Amino acid sequence: MDQELFDVTCPYCGEGLEIYIEADVHGDFVQDCEICCNPWLVHVARNGRERVVEVTPGDGRE
């Protein structure tokens, strides 16, 4: 069973947050930080059987 909750750190405010990502989601999407409201670019990929989630600034500076 795929993990659906992931611990991430906001690239803007540095807050650690837990985000929910449905099991069938992959690729990139934009989500706002729950603390500072800045946009993240969330990248979801597979590394073998595990999903890997990376959060970077989503304001066009990436």
N, C-alpha and C positions, 0 to 999 in steps of 0.2 A: 504494500500500500504506500502510495506517495505521501510524503510529508506535505501538509497544506499550510502550516504556520512557519514563518521564517523570521528570524531576528535580523534586523537591518539597522544601520546607523545613518541618520540624515546627513547628507553631505553639506548642508547649510548650517544647521543649528547644533549638530553633533549629538542629538538625542537618540537613544536606542529605542527602537519600536519593534513591535511584532506585527507583521502583516500576513493576511490570509490570501493565499493564491490557490484557486481551484486546481484540481489534479490535471485537468486537460489543457491548462493554459501553458503556452510556450511563446518565445519570441519577446518582443519589446512592447511596453505600454507606458503611459504617463499616469502618475498618481501623485497627488499633493500630500505633503507632510502634514500629519494631524496636529503637530505642534506649531510650526512656523508658516505653514501653508505654501511654501515654495514647491515648485514642481520637480518631481523625480522622473528620471528615465529608468524604469525597472526592466532588467534583462533577465529572462528565465531560460535556462538551457539545461541540457542533460549531460551528465558526466557518468556514463555507464547507466546504472539503474537509478542513480540519485539525480535530483534536480538541484541546480545551482542558481542562486538569485543574487544579482548584483544591482546596487542602486547608485546612480550617478546624477549630477545636476541635469535637469531637464529643461533648462532655459536657453538652449542653443549654444552654450559654451563648451559642450562636450565635444 
